[in-house]
Amino acid sequence: MAKPPAVPKRADIIRETPLADALGERYLAYALSTIVSRSLPDVRDGLKPVHRRLLYAMRQLKLDPAGGFKKCARVVGDVIGKYHPHGDTSVYDALVRLAQEFAVRYPLVEGQGNFGNIDGDNAAAMRYTEAKLTPFAQALMEGLDDDAVDLRPTYDGEESEPVVMPAAVPNLLANGSSGIAVGMATNIPPHNVGELCDALLHLIKTPKAQIGTLVDMIPGPDFPTGGVLVESRETIVEAYKTGRGSLRLRAKWREEKLDRGQYQIVITEVPYQVQKAKLIERIAALMDEKKLPFLADIRDESTEEVRVVLEPKSRTVDSTQLMEQLFRQTDLEIRFGLNMNVLGADGIPRVMDLREVLQAYLDHRQVVLVRRSKHRMAQITARLEMLEGYLIAYLNLDAVIKIIRTEDEPKPKLMKRFNLTDNQAEGILNMRLRSLRKLEEMEIKTEHNTLSDEKQELSSLLKSEDRQWQAIAAQVKEARDKFGAKTPLGKRRTELGDAPTAVIVPIEQLVEKEPVTVILSAKGWIRAMKGHKDDIVAGNADLKFKEGDAFLAATRAQSTDKMLMFASDGRFYTIAADRLPQGRGFGEPIRLLVDLPNDADIVGMWVYAPAQKFLVVSTAGRGFIVKAEDVFAQTKNGKLCLNLAEGEKGRVCAPIPGTSGTGADLLAGKPADSVAIIGDNRKLLIFKLAEVPEMARGRGVILQRYKDGGTADAKVFNLKEGLSWKSGDRERVETDLKDWVGERAQAGRLPPKGFSREDRPFSG
């Protein structure tokens, strides 16, 4: 009985490898596959493998521009069955994009049926749509039959496919490309072929041309959906010089005049890759959120051409400012990130500048020219060999006929008698009788002479690099004539505009103006109620606060105002009124809106007026006068104003009447001229306001001295009108104040009888 085969030991079939090495090896293989075979285009023809295989499969199906259409399902089936073993959906999506005029500057596929639209609607199923090649795609594959490029076996080895296309047109820059690989990405915008050809011709004459000179001929991308490129020349040159950059593209719009002085804005071109329907939805959503208060309506009146109508609420609205607002908040302005990361002729990915991309294309065209010329030379040589054999046959026609009729094996006899090659003898034996006429002999002599001249020309071409570049320049000019600016397809679509200057849009044009009452609690909860509530401002309303919290301040404002607040950490904070929580609830903690430290509290709140001045005082009795515009905070961190020593806090921020420049100041009476300050020790001091310096930041000067405690409150007022304070529900005024008038930095004396005993007597 035969023994069973020996089973190898487990150690013989297992190779121990560190996990890190195994993962690294497999991940590297995956990354390279993604980079080379899926995501990055080749610098020579600008195609990824799926696009190259699509075009080649359509060529094999004879879907020429002059021919008929075939179902896309047939094309996709051939692609995934012969060349590209991936999902049919991804292949069909790639095919659809090559046919979309709004996605590709120079479509490579001509579609018949529903291939989607600029609104973002998908194409119909592949069984319903049909396709064929465009002349531009045909130019990309010109020379495939002439051994212009290498062919490689397909994934199953049954067919062959081109490694790269001959590319008689500069497709990489003409149509652009985008893709995300592993650890790298590419994003190349489309350009105008006519401008590219001009730059190529210049580069042929001047191989070391500067990027700036090339940009004079290629001033920027040319997107299929048009738009306006609003970027400075310096930025564009820098982007093309480094291969990376960011270019701003805006929608194209115009103002249409209507009756009675009214007007409307019409958007005729949207930025590249922006879906019109989603753009309109975004604008409508902003209108609902009241972030576009001066836009009354938006309508989509588009047919085959884009026409989006914007109606302003009033004819007084400036159209430029309205559009600037839309550019900032919507995709009517986009930034196209330029990243010219491509596969070089050696298959290595790298970021190239504009000149390198153009030169790589020209080098490829030189290789194609040489290979096609050699291929043609071989064809001519073979044909001349046959023609020379035919001429020998005609010169010795009777002898040739005799050998053929009398010999059993005429081929060796012919080769020996007339010194013929094997191919020549075979050709003579295969000649038809109808060819044995005098006219045919003359035609053969003419063809022989013509081919001899062509062979001599090709030989000269292959020996001279200058002649090669002359031939390439002629090919570039031919491409420019076919697809340049003089053709409907080649006319530039994207306008070149100036970089926009900083247009200052007033806040009133960004937020709908409406009256609000801002309420702040002692614990720092803030809210805004619609309308002006005088009872709340006066502190007489029955407001609800969280347990342990109480009313601190309230003020009338507009939704377009900024609220200025002073905190015990010596900083001023600024909050836009339209950002405050609405409603009748408790509001929100102010620490959610600004970066207020946990150990600091808000001292007071006012509507920001740039000219308004405040007296700021610390608990140590030091202070100074500060202007509101000097403490306006642009960030959530606020702006430091009052420098505090250890243990000190900001205690008072008293507005100086008559300094805000508002209408209320004009009705307030005499301007303030005195300062009243009272300490925790219940001593009151009054001195001239002129003794207090005006500063933007610092510790200030001593306003009142204390033996114990610190500042309780302070107020700026007019001495002749008297000092007022709140006592219970009544407001009291004292005009006889000579006993308390002194100089700054004195201690003061006990206040008059009936003076408030609250901690903050002047603040309510």
Secondary structure, 3 states (H helix, E strand, C coil): CCCCCCCCCHHHHCCCCCHHHHHHHHHHHHHHHHHHHHHCCECCCCCCHHHHHHHHHHHHCCCCCCCCCEEHHHHHHHHHHHHCCCCHHHHHHHHHHHHCCCCCCCCCEEEECCCCCCCCCCCCCCCCCEEEECHHHHHHCCCHHHCCCCEEECCCCCCEEECCCCCCCCHHHHHCEEEECCCCEEEECCCCHHHHHHHHHHHHHCCCCCHHHHHHHCCCCCCCCCCEEECCHHHHHHHHHHCEEEEEEECEEEEEECHHHCEEEEEEECCCCCCHHHHHHHHHHHHHCCCCCCEEEEEECCCCCCCEEEEECCCCCCHHHHHHHHHHHCCCEEEEEEECEEECCCCCEEECCHHHHHHHHHHHHHHHHHHHHHHHHHHHHHHHHHHHHHHHHHHCHHHHHHHHHHCCCHHHHHHHHHCCCHHHHHHHHCCCHHHCCHHHHHHHHHHHHHHHHHHHHHHHHHHCHHHHHHHHHHHHHHHHHHHCCCCCCCCCCCEEECCCCCCCCCHHHCCCCCEEEEEEECCCEEEEEECCCHHHHCCCCCCCCCCCCCEEEEEEEECCCEEEEEECCCEEEEEEHHHCCECCCCCEEHHHCCCCCCCCCEEEEEECCCCCEEEEEECCCEEEEEEHHHCCCCCCCCEECECCCCCCCEEEEEECCCCCCCHHHHCCCCCCCEEEEEECCCCEEEEEHHHCCECCCECCEECCCCCCCCEEEEEEECCCCCEEEEECCEEEEECCCCCCECCCCCCCECCCCCCCCCCCCCCC
